Each structure stands twice: as C-alpha cells, then as structure tokens.
Amino acid sequence: MYSINSLYDSLKYFSTILKRVLCPVPCALCLFAFSSCEKDISIKLEPSAASIVVEATIENGKPPLVTLSKSLDYFSKIDTTVLYSSFVHKATILISEGLNKVTLQEDSIVNGAGNKIFFYTIPKGSTFVGALNKSYSMQIIAAGQTITANTTIPDATRRIDSLWWEKVALAKDTNSARVVIRATDKPGLGDCIRFFTSINKGPFLPGFNSVFDDMIIDGTTYTVAVDKGFDKNQPIKPGDAFYVKGDTVTVKLCNIDRATYDFWRTFEFNFQAIGNPFSGPTKILSNLNGNAIGYFGGYAAQYRILILK
C-alpha cells in the first residue's frame, strides 16, 4: 500500500488508534437570582493497556508487507524514541494462499529522515507476490498472542480511461491545478476502491477521503477530480488539495474488498471527527481476530502518470 519510506509517517497516526473516552461536561446553573455555586471536577483517566497494532497489505505483483507496533496511550508524547521502541520484533508471520505459503522475515530500512523502520516481508529468493482474484490468510504470533485475518485481492473492476489536469478557477495562486480522471465502473454493485497520489516520485499518500463504493456510479463512466494525498501527521492548510504546475503526479487506484473498505471508511470518519463536538463516536471496523488493532488488506492496483506541463 505504502512505499517503505512512508511507513514511519504511517506509523505515527496508525499506532494511536485507541478507544475514545466521552466525558460529560459539568456546568453550573444559576438557580436563584442572587446566589450561585461552582465546583471544579478533576477526572483522572487510567492508562490504557497496550495492544498490538497491525498494518498488513498485499498488492498484485508485490510481496506482502507487515508492520507491527504497540499502541500508545491516548495522552502519550510521541517522538522518534517512542516510535522506535514501539516496534514489535521477533514475530512469526505466516501468509497463505491455498497451498502456497511463506513465512515473513523481519527487515529494516533507514528512511530519508534518518529513522530506522522495521517491517516484515518475504525472505530473499522467495517469489511469493499478490495476484488478482486471490484470497490470502495471515497468522501472526507475537508477544504471546495469536492474531489472524483474511483478505482478498479483487479483480480490477474500476478502469481509468483518461487522466488530465485543469486550472483551478478563482484560485489566488495561478499555478494551482487539479487532476481529473474519467473512469468506468463494471456493472454490478459491490466494487470498492481506495486511491493514493504521489508527487514527483514521493511516497504514495491517501486522499482526505480515500475510499468509495459504487452505490451511485455502478456500471457508468464518470468524471471526478482526484484530490492530492496528504500526510495526516501534518496540519491541513488551504490549497492542500491542489497540485502545482510542473508536478509529476502518479495516481494509484486500487480495487479493495469490503472489509478493507469498511476499515478505512470508519478510520477516516474518526480522523475527521477529532475536535468536532457535534460528531458521535464510531467504532473502527477491523478484520483482525485477536487482541490487536489494524487490518490486513488486499489491493488490486493500477497506476497512471501525468506531468502537469
């Protein structure tokens, strides 16, 4: 799903998916004309127990990629040292597709920021890669726990017909541009997608709303703007959804199964609800079995490159 160089940034927000605590806000009401009372209430929240956080993906033509970490307390201070110590090592991870099986090996890489990232993937010499219309099972044994999950790389039913860019009307920056695609959806309800974009060969980042189903556009050809993906660890600024003339944009469009769609749909809803006093709590739907947080997702990916000349 992500390039390895983007796993460190992904881990920052992925490892802090925790239960939200809703606390009633006390208020003082004036019951009498000349008298009132106030009382300060202090609520102490107990530290939450750490869970294993799993981000596991497999894409057509690519090997499985799994990152394991420990969840952090809601009020934890997150820095490089904390993230480095949160990785889970010496896990046994088995990926199966029918009789075809592979045990993943732990590996690491130093990203552009100088941070060491640990992950699990196929051993050298293995040819185990994802394929369209195949189902996969995963078993993780780590920290005395067993975690299982299943996913499917579906068929590529959403086809990109064409890709172009347009000027952004009324934009203050005359170099701002938006990318537009024309795509065709295969007839038959149930097709779900997730999209990413990469700018100038940078990491693939998901859009603010990155997952969609075909409830409205089933079996049709449609035109839609593709927002620029963004790093969820950074504050959102006006114009972040736009590209800049001169950019080389790579659009990654992926068909996903329903479980992967439901995970990211509920995850993104929770992310967007942070700080909104009018939003209600939503449970993040996971396909993992065991005391773990995260998901195992299959991606049927297609890529298109566009230079904004």
C-alpha positions as CSV (number, residue, x, y, z in Angstrom):
1,M,0.0,0.0,0.0
2,Y,2.7,2.5,1.1
3,S,6.2,2.7,-0.1
4,I,8.6,1.6,2.7
5,N,9.9,5.2,3.0
6,S,6.5,6.3,4.1
7,L,6.0,3.6,6.8
8,Y,7.5,5.8,9.5
9,D,4.9,8.6,8.9
10,S,2.1,6.0,8.6
11,L,3.1,4.5,12.0
12,K,2.7,7.9,13.7
13,Y,-1.0,8.1,13.3
14,F,-1.7,4.4,12.8
15,S,-0.3,3.3,16.2
16,T,-2.5,5.7,18.1
17,I,-5.9,4.2,17.2
18,L,-7.4,4.0,20.7
19,K,-10.8,3.8,22.4
20,R,-12.2,7.3,22.8
21,V,-13.5,8.4,26.2
22,L,-16.5,10.5,26.3
23,C,-16.7,12.6,29.4
24,P,-19.8,14.7,30.4
25,V,-19.0,18.3,30.8
26,P,-20.2,19.7,34.2
27,C,-21.9,23.1,34.2
28,A,-23.1,25.4,37.0
29,L,-26.6,26.7,36.7
30,C,-27.9,29.8,38.4
31,L,-31.0,28.6,40.2
32,F,-31.5,31.7,42.3
33,A,-31.4,35.3,41.5
34,F,-28.7,36.3,44.0
35,S,-26.7,33.1,44.6
36,S,-24.8,30.5,42.5
37,C,-22.3,27.8,43.1
38,E,-19.4,26.2,41.2
39,K,-17.4,23.1,41.7
40,D,-14.2,22.0,40.0
41,I,-14.2,18.4,38.9
42,S,-11.0,16.6,38.1
43,I,-11.2,13.4,36.2
44,K,-8.2,11.1,36.2
45,L,-8.0,8.6,33.3
46,E,-6.3,5.3,33.9
47,P,-3.5,4.4,31.4
48,S,-4.9,2.1,28.6
49,A,-3.4,-1.4,28.1
50,A,-1.2,-1.6,25.1
51,S,-2.4,-3.6,22.1
52,I,-0.5,-4.8,19.0
53,V,-1.1,-2.6,16.0
54,V,-1.0,-4.3,12.6
55,E,-0.8,-2.7,9.2
56,A,-0.6,-5.6,6.7
57,T,-1.0,-5.3,3.0
58,I,-0.6,-7.3,-0.2
59,E,-0.8,-5.9,-3.7
60,N,-0.9,-7.6,-7.1
61,G,2.6,-8.1,-8.3
62,K,4.2,-7.2,-4.9
63,P,5.1,-9.1,-1.8
64,P,3.2,-8.8,1.5
65,L,4.3,-6.0,3.8
66,V,3.6,-6.0,7.5
67,T,4.4,-3.5,10.2
68,L,3.9,-4.4,13.9
69,S,3.9,-2.0,16.7
70,K,2.4,-1.4,20.2
71,S,-0.4,1.1,20.7
72,L,0.4,4.2,22.7
73,D,-1.6,5.7,25.5
74,Y,-4.1,8.5,24.4
75,F,-2.0,11.3,26.1
76,S,1.4,9.9,25.3
77,K,4.1,12.2,24.0
78,I,5.1,10.9,20.5
79,D,8.7,11.4,19.4
80,T,11.3,9.4,17.5
81,T,12.4,7.5,20.5
82,V,8.9,6.4,21.5
83,L,8.1,5.3,18.0
84,Y,11.4,3.4,17.6
85,S,10.7,1.5,20.8
86,S,7.1,0.7,19.8
87,F,8.1,-1.7,17.0
88,V,7.3,-5.4,17.8
89,H,10.3,-7.7,17.0
90,K,10.8,-11.4,16.6
91,A,7.2,-12.1,15.5
92,T,6.3,-15.2,13.4
93,I,4.1,-14.2,10.5
94,L,2.7,-16.7,8.0
95,I,0.9,-15.7,4.8
96,S,-1.0,-18.3,2.9
97,E,-2.8,-18.6,-0.5
98,G,-4.2,-22.1,-0.8
99,L,-1.2,-24.5,-0.6
100,N,1.2,-21.6,-1.3
101,K,2.7,-20.3,2.0
102,V,5.5,-18.1,3.1
103,T,6.9,-17.1,6.5
104,L,7.9,-13.5,6.5
105,Q,11.2,-12.2,7.8
106,E,11.9,-9.1,9.8
107,D,13.9,-6.4,7.9
108,S,14.6,-2.7,8.3
109,I,15.5,0.3,6.3
110,V,16.6,3.9,7.1
111,N,14.4,6.5,5.6
112,G,15.3,9.9,4.2
113,A,14.9,11.4,7.7
114,G,17.4,9.0,9.1
115,N,14.9,7.0,11.1
116,K,15.2,3.2,11.2
117,I,12.0,1.4,10.2
118,F,11.3,-2.3,11.0
119,F,8.9,-4.3,8.9
120,Y,8.2,-7.9,7.8
121,T,8.3,-9.2,4.2
122,I,9.2,-12.2,2.2
123,P,12.8,-13.7,2.5
124,K,15.3,-13.1,-0.2
125,G,14.8,-15.6,-3.1
126,S,11.0,-16.0,-2.4
127,T,8.7,-15.4,-5.3
128,F,5.5,-15.0,-3.2
129,V,3.6,-12.0,-4.6
130,G,0.0,-10.9,-4.7
131,A,-2.3,-11.8,-7.7
132,L,-5.7,-10.6,-8.8
133,N,-8.7,-12.7,-7.7
134,K,-6.8,-14.5,-5.0
135,S,-7.6,-14.8,-1.2
136,Y,-5.0,-14.7,1.5
137,S,-4.8,-15.6,5.1
138,M,-2.4,-14.3,7.7
139,Q,-1.3,-15.6,11.1
140,I,0.8,-13.6,13.5
141,I,2.3,-14.9,16.7
142,A,3.8,-12.1,18.7
143,A,4.2,-11.2,22.4
144,G,2.4,-14.4,23.4
145,Q,-0.6,-13.7,21.2
146,T,-2.0,-15.2,18.0
147,I,-3.7,-12.8,15.5
148,T,-5.4,-14.0,12.3
149,A,-7.0,-12.3,9.4
150,N,-8.2,-12.9,5.8
151,T,-8.3,-10.7,2.8
152,T,-8.8,-10.8,-1.0
153,I,-7.1,-9.0,-3.9
154,P,-10.2,-8.5,-6.1
155,D,-10.4,-8.0,-9.8
156,A,-9.6,-4.6,-11.2
157,T,-13.2,-3.6,-12.0
158,R,-12.7,0.2,-12.0
159,R,-10.8,1.2,-15.1
160,I,-9.1,4.6,-15.6
161,D,-9.9,5.7,-19.2
162,S,-8.2,9.0,-19.2
163,L,-6.3,11.5,-17.0
164,W,-5.7,15.2,-17.4
165,W,-5.2,18.4,-15.4
166,E,-7.2,21.7,-15.3
167,K,-6.6,25.2,-13.9
168,V,-8.3,25.9,-10.5
169,A,-11.0,28.5,-11.1
170,L,-10.7,31.6,-8.9
171,A,-7.5,30.3,-7.1
172,K,-5.2,33.0,-5.8
173,D,-2.2,31.0,-6.9
174,T,-2.3,30.9,-10.7
175,N,0.0,27.8,-10.7
176,S,-2.6,25.8,-8.8
177,A,-4.0,22.8,-10.7
178,R,-6.4,19.9,-10.2
179,V,-6.2,16.4,-11.6
180,V,-9.2,14.9,-13.2
181,I,-9.9,11.3,-14.3
182,R,-12.5,9.7,-16.4
183,A,-13.2,6.1,-15.2
184,T,-15.6,3.3,-15.9
185,D,-17.1,1.0,-13.3
186,K,-18.0,-2.5,-14.2
187,P,-21.8,-3.3,-13.8
188,G,-22.7,-5.0,-10.6
189,L,-22.8,-3.5,-7.1
190,G,-20.1,-4.2,-4.6
191,D,-17.0,-2.7,-6.1
192,C,-15.0,-0.6,-3.6
193,I,-11.8,1.4,-4.3
194,R,-9.1,3.3,-2.5
195,F,-6.8,5.9,-4.2
196,F,-3.4,7.4,-3.5
197,T,-1.3,10.0,-5.2
198,S,2.5,10.5,-5.4
199,I,4.1,13.9,-6.2
200,N,7.4,13.9,-8.0
201,K,8.2,10.3,-7.1
202,G,7.4,10.9,-3.4
203,P,5.5,8.5,-1.2
204,F,2.0,7.4,-2.1
205,L,-0.4,9.2,0.3
206,P,-4.2,8.7,0.5
207,G,-6.7,11.5,0.0
208,F,-8.6,13.1,2.8
209,N,-11.5,10.8,1.8
210,S,-9.7,7.9,0.1
211,V,-12.3,5.1,-0.1
212,F,-15.5,4.9,-2.2
213,D,-18.0,2.3,-3.2
214,D,-20.1,2.1,-6.4
215,M,-23.6,2.7,-4.9
216,I,-24.2,5.7,-7.1
217,I,-22.0,5.2,-10.2
218,D,-22.5,1.4,-10.7
219,G,-21.9,0.4,-14.4
220,T,-21.3,4.0,-15.5
221,T,-18.5,6.1,-16.9
222,Y,-17.9,9.2,-14.8
223,T,-15.5,12.2,-14.4
224,V,-14.2,13.2,-11.0
225,A,-11.3,15.3,-9.6
226,V,-8.6,13.4,-7.7
227,D,-7.5,15.3,-4.6
228,K,-3.9,15.3,-3.7
229,G,-3.0,12.9,-1.0
230,F,-1.7,14.4,2.2
231,D,0.3,13.4,5.4
232,K,-2.2,13.0,8.2
233,N,0.6,13.9,10.7
234,Q,0.7,17.5,9.3
235,P,-1.9,20.2,9.8
236,I,-4.2,20.8,6.8
237,K,-3.7,24.1,5.0
238,P,-5.9,25.9,2.4
239,G,-5.0,24.7,-1.0
240,D,-3.5,21.3,0.1
241,A,-5.9,19.5,-2.2
242,F,-4.4,21.2,-5.3
243,Y,-1.3,20.4,-7.3
244,V,1.2,22.8,-8.8
245,K,2.1,23.2,-12.4
246,G,5.3,21.3,-13.1
247,D,4.4,18.4,-10.8
248,T,4.7,14.9,-12.0
249,V,1.6,13.1,-10.5
250,T,1.2,9.4,-10.2
251,V,-2.3,8.2,-9.4
252,K,-2.7,4.8,-7.8
253,L,-6.3,3.5,-8.0
254,C,-7.0,0.2,-6.1
255,N,-9.9,-2.1,-6.0
256,I,-10.3,-3.4,-2.4
257,D,-12.6,-5.9,-0.7
258,R,-15.5,-4.8,1.6
259,A,-13.6,-5.4,4.8
260,T,-10.7,-3.1,3.7
261,Y,-13.2,-0.5,2.6
262,D,-15.1,-0.6,6.0
263,F,-11.8,-0.3,7.9
264,W,-10.7,2.8,6.1
265,R,-14.2,4.3,5.9
266,T,-14.6,4.2,9.7
267,F,-10.9,5.1,10.3
268,E,-11.2,8.2,8.2
269,F,-14.5,9.2,9.8
270,N,-12.9,9.0,13.2
271,F,-9.9,11.1,12.0
272,Q,-12.2,13.8,10.6
273,A,-14.3,13.8,13.7
274,I,-11.4,14.7,16.0
275,G,-12.2,18.0,17.8
276,N,-15.7,18.1,16.4
277,P,-18.1,18.4,19.5
278,F,-21.1,17.5,17.3
279,S,-19.8,14.2,16.0
280,G,-20.7,10.9,17.5
281,P,-18.3,8.0,18.4
282,T,-17.7,5.5,15.7
283,K,-16.2,2.0,16.1
284,I,-13.4,1.3,13.7
285,L,-14.2,-1.9,11.9
286,S,-11.3,-4.3,11.7
287,N,-10.9,-7.7,10.1
288,L,-8.3,-8.9,12.7
289,N,-9.1,-11.7,15.1
290,G,-7.3,-11.4,18.4
291,N,-6.3,-8.6,20.8
292,A,-5.0,-6.3,18.0
293,I,-5.8,-3.1,16.2
294,G,-5.4,-2.5,12.5
295,Y,-6.2,-4.5,9.4
296,F,-5.0,-6.9,6.6
297,G,-5.9,-5.5,3.2
298,G,-5.5,-6.7,-0.4
299,Y,-5.1,-4.1,-3.2
300,A,-5.7,-4.6,-6.9
301,A,-3.6,-1.6,-8.0
302,Q,-3.3,0.3,-11.3
303,Y,-1.0,3.3,-11.9
304,R,-1.2,6.3,-14.2
305,I,1.4,9.1,-14.5
306,L,0.6,12.7,-15.5
307,I,3.0,15.6,-16.0
308,L,1.5,19.0,-15.3
309,K,3.3,20.8,-18.1
